[in-house]
Amino acid sequence: MLRTSFILLSMIFFATSLFAQNSVWSANPDVVQTQQENRPDFIWDETYVPDYQLPDLLTTGDGNQIESAGQWPERRAEILEIFRDQMYGRRPGQPQNLSFNLIEENPDAMSGEATLRRIAIESEHEGRTHEFELTLFLPNNAVGASPLFLLMNNRGLNNTDPTRREKSGFWPAEEVVDRGYAIGAIQNNDLAPDDQEEFINGVIRLFEGNVSIEDRAPDAWMALAAWGWGASRAMDYFEKDPDIDQEKIALLGHSRGGKASLWAGAEDERFSIVISNESGAGGAALSRRQFGETVEAVNRFTHWFTENFKAYNDREPDLPIDQHMLISLIAPRAVYVASADEDLWADPRGEFLALSHASPAYALWNHSEIAPDEMPGLNQPLIAGPRGYHVRTGGHNLTPQDWGYFMDFADAYFESTEFSD
Ligand code: GTR
């Protein structure tokens, strides 16, 4: 009797997991309804998504077809230039002087599991100075240099507490170290305060002195680009720390931080994995779908994108780019896009589709396609060579579950021939 019910149970389990494997995500109707009631002016239902045509990834401005990986840099440069000009702005490179100073080192952090390093990243430019902190935990049992996850933290300092008195699922440092990765964090606010008046009072002033917001160029770098500039300076540090494997750096951001991590990964090709968690509008989600947050809605944060981008408010079809092209700028490096079931504002399907429509760029390296109808079901990460995606249960947040999937992806990618080739 017991044996029969066990067999029966296993069969049911097998059947449901088979079903789950094949399922395709669709929005929970209750969540759709609530959103429709709360924000009736936005699109929450697939049937209202307008028809759209995405700009072709592989056709250059002159109408030439890109057919090989060897030809890609020309197209890549062209796409990058449009994004700089129209959307994220032009960020500078290193300042005249850049230095790294160890503020604290504790080889006995996390009950002896990790070494804590706190680094001050100091810049000097035309007589002005700027400083921000990089917090790092390195696994003590590492053999050789460690791969690393770097979070561009868009939330409070308490999420990345170096003392570990406070622990947060947003940056689950112990779990990451336990899996053999180093983990780092920078604070976006140190680079550009997340405020429409104050954003200029960080690294932008370092380069531009006393300029006023109104006098800046319509393609000037704004907060998202400034946060990414900080990630690149952290990368400059990783190149100098022998305990860190500079070839294996995964850059990660959530929401506005995810918009910034994608752009940072586009600008700086030293990051080998770029991760966007629920970055939505102006991040991974296709703008032309106008699902959930639109270009106009995201531009209410006037300090994130360039002045030029504001011209596309309510004019998405006129954009010369869309976000699948942002993702293509990361090719052939690895990119992972993550969504959450209840976070319809960020348009999970639009995030998946941008990843999918970057396939022609990845195909130049013979990487397999992610078909538009292949969106996986809830909590079933899809890994296709150097690209990954998941949509997990729950709302807008960065959680240990997300981190777990990111680490599974990094494990697989760093082991793969795509990476070692
Ligand atoms: C929202 C914004 C989103 C997203 C989010 C966040 O208010 O509309 O684009 O960036 O903030 O950063 O948490």
Boltz pocket constraint, residues with backbone or C-beta under 6 A from the ligand:
constraints:
  - pocket:
      binder: B
      contacts: [[A, 154], [A, 254], [A, 255], [A, 256], [A, 257], [A, 278], [A, 279], [A, 280], [A, 281], [A, 293], [A, 297], [A, 298]]
      max_distance: 6.0
